[in-house]
């Protein structure tokens, strides 16, 4: 099991989701991309957009809990603070795109910089509903 920590950030939500492992794009994207596709489709059917960031944060936590936690209840947390140990930060934007960021030394020294202390790795477009 990969011990690569990551954050998942959702535009419009103050929640900073932390997973202590399985944070590489190779491990996380096969879970996150299909989940986001389904999420955006369902939100489109409901027609409600006002609380989308909060709903998305909750659903990401539930999904990752199912995928990664099993009997380890310290692997996943929700906070409002950035962790200096993360290697990747995944940013889900309101336009349904997923951006992957790599933590640079500036982030490690001052994690409160958030994405400003990182460099973008890849842009993954989530399928449109």
The 8 nearest C-alpha neighbors of each residue, nearest first, counted from 0:
[[1, 2, 21, 20, 3, 67, 26, 22],
 [0, 2, 21, 3, 20, 22, 23, 26],
 [3, 1, 20, 21, 4, 0, 19, 22],
 [2, 4, 20, 22, 21, 1, 23, 19],
 [5, 3, 19, 20, 85, 22, 18, 86],
 [6, 4, 85, 87, 22, 18, 88, 86],
 [7, 5, 17, 88, 16, 89, 8, 18],
 [6, 8, 89, 16, 88, 90, 15, 17],
 [9, 7, 90, 15, 89, 91, 6, 16],
 [10, 8, 91, 12, 90, 92, 11, 52],
 [9, 11, 92, 12, 93, 91, 8, 52],
 [10, 12, 52, 9, 13, 93, 53, 92],
 [13, 11, 52, 14, 9, 10, 53, 56],
 [12, 14, 79, 15, 11, 9, 10, 8],
 [15, 13, 79, 12, 78, 16, 77, 8],
 [14, 16, 78, 79, 8, 77, 7, 17],
 [17, 15, 77, 7, 6, 76, 14, 78],
 [18, 16, 6, 76, 75, 5, 77, 15],
 [19, 17, 75, 5, 4, 20, 74, 6],
 [18, 20, 4, 74, 17, 75, 2, 3],
 [19, 21, 2, 3, 4, 22, 18, 1],
 [22, 20, 1, 3, 26, 23, 2, 27],
 [21, 23, 5, 3, 4, 20, 27, 24],
 [22, 24, 26, 25, 21, 27, 3, 87],
 [23, 25, 27, 28, 26, 22, 99, 87],
 [26, 24, 23, 27, 28, 29, 22, 21],
 [25, 27, 23, 24, 21, 28, 29, 22],
 [26, 28, 24, 30, 29, 22, 25, 31],
 [27, 29, 31, 30, 24, 32, 26, 25],
 [30, 28, 27, 31, 32, 26, 33, 25],
 [31, 29, 28, 27, 32, 33, 34, 26],
 [30, 32, 28, 34, 33, 29, 27, 35],
 [31, 33, 35, 34, 28, 30, 29, 36],
 [34, 32, 36, 35, 31, 30, 37, 29],
 [33, 35, 31, 37, 32, 36, 38, 30],
 [36, 34, 38, 32, 37, 33, 39, 31],
 [35, 37, 33, 39, 34, 38, 126, 32],
 [38, 36, 40, 34, 35, 39, 41, 33],
 [37, 39, 35, 41, 40, 36, 34, 42],
 [40, 38, 42, 36, 41, 37, 128, 35],
 [41, 39, 128, 43, 37, 38, 42, 36],
 [42, 40, 44, 38, 43, 39, 37, 45],
 [43, 41, 39, 45, 44, 40, 46, 38],
 [42, 44, 40, 46, 41, 45, 39, 128],
 [45, 43, 41, 42, 46, 40, 47, 39],
 [44, 46, 42, 47, 43, 41, 48, 40],
 [47, 45, 43, 44, 42, 48, 41, 49],
 [48, 46, 45, 49, 42, 50, 51, 43],
 [47, 49, 51, 50, 46, 42, 43, 52],
 [50, 48, 51, 47, 52, 53, 46, 54],
 [49, 51, 53, 48, 52, 54, 47, 55],
 [50, 52, 54, 48, 53, 49, 55, 47],
 [53, 51, 55, 12, 54, 11, 50, 56],
 [54, 52, 56, 55, 51, 50, 12, 57],
 [55, 53, 51, 57, 56, 52, 58, 50],
 [54, 56, 58, 52, 57, 53, 51, 59],
 [57, 55, 53, 59, 54, 58, 52, 60],
 [58, 56, 54, 60, 55, 59, 53, 61],
 [57, 59, 61, 55, 60, 56, 62, 54],
 [60, 58, 62, 56, 61, 57, 55, 63],
 [61, 59, 57, 63, 58, 62, 64, 56],
 [60, 62, 58, 64, 59, 63, 65, 57],
 [63, 61, 59, 65, 64, 60, 58, 66],
 [64, 62, 66, 60, 65, 61, 67, 59],
 [65, 63, 68, 61, 62, 67, 66, 60],
 [64, 66, 62, 63, 67, 68, 61, 69],
 [67, 65, 63, 64, 62, 68, 69, 30],
 [68, 66, 64, 63, 65, 69, 74, 21],
 [67, 69, 71, 64, 70, 72, 74, 65],
 [70, 68, 71, 67, 65, 64, 66, 72],
 [71, 69, 68, 72, 67, 73, 74, 64],
 [72, 70, 68, 73, 69, 74, 67, 75],
 [71, 73, 74, 68, 70, 75, 69, 64],
 [72, 74, 71, 75, 76, 68, 19, 18],
 [75, 73, 19, 18, 72, 71, 68, 76],
 [76, 74, 18, 17, 73, 19, 64, 72],
 [77, 75, 17, 16, 78, 18, 74, 73],
 [76, 78, 16, 15, 14, 17, 79, 75],
 [79, 77, 15, 80, 14, 16, 76, 17],
 [78, 80, 15, 14, 13, 81, 77, 16],
 [81, 79, 78, 15, 82, 111, 110, 14],
 [80, 82, 110, 111, 83, 113, 15, 79],
 [81, 83, 84, 85, 110, 80, 17, 6],
 [84, 82, 107, 110, 85, 81, 106, 108],
 [85, 83, 82, 86, 4, 107, 5, 102],
 [86, 84, 4, 5, 83, 87, 82, 6],
 [85, 87, 102, 5, 101, 4, 84, 3],
 [88, 86, 101, 5, 100, 85, 102, 89],
 [87, 89, 6, 100, 5, 7, 99, 101],
 [90, 88, 7, 99, 98, 8, 6, 100],
 [89, 91, 8, 98, 97, 9, 7, 92],
 [92, 90, 97, 9, 96, 8, 10, 98],
 [93, 91, 10, 94, 95, 96, 9, 90],
 [92, 94, 95, 10, 91, 96, 11, 9],
 [93, 95, 92, 96, 91, 125, 97, 124],
 [96, 94, 93, 92, 125, 91, 97, 124],
 [97, 95, 124, 125, 92, 94, 91, 123],
 [96, 98, 91, 123, 90, 124, 122, 125],
 [97, 99, 122, 90, 89, 123, 121, 96],
 [100, 98, 89, 121, 120, 119, 88, 122],
 [99, 101, 119, 88, 120, 118, 87, 117],
 [102, 100, 87, 118, 117, 86, 119, 103],
 [101, 103, 117, 86, 106, 87, 100, 116],
 [104, 102, 117, 106, 105, 116, 101, 107],
 [103, 105, 107, 106, 108, 102, 116, 117],
 [106, 104, 116, 108, 103, 107, 109, 117],
 [107, 105, 116, 110, 109, 104, 103, 108],
 [106, 108, 83, 104, 105, 110, 109, 103],
 [107, 109, 105, 106, 104, 110, 83, 103],
 [110, 108, 106, 111, 107, 112, 105, 83],
 [111, 109, 106, 112, 83, 81, 107, 113],
 [110, 112, 113, 109, 81, 80, 106, 82],
 [113, 111, 110, 116, 115, 109, 106, 114],
 [114, 112, 111, 115, 110, 116, 106, 81],
 [113, 115, 117, 116, 112, 100, 118, 88],
 [114, 116, 112, 113, 117, 106, 118, 105],
 [117, 115, 106, 105, 114, 112, 113, 103],
 [118, 116, 102, 103, 114, 101, 115, 100],
 [119, 117, 101, 100, 120, 102, 103, 116],
 [118, 120, 100, 99, 121, 101, 117, 98],
 [119, 121, 100, 99, 101, 118, 122, 98],
 [122, 120, 99, 119, 98, 123, 100, 97],
 [121, 123, 98, 97, 99, 124, 120, 96],
 [124, 122, 97, 98, 96, 125, 121, 99],
 [125, 123, 96, 97, 126, 122, 95, 98],
 [124, 126, 96, 95, 36, 123, 127, 97],
 [127, 125, 36, 124, 128, 95, 35, 39],
 [128, 126, 125, 39, 95, 36, 40, 124],
 [127, 40, 39, 43, 126, 36, 41, 37]]
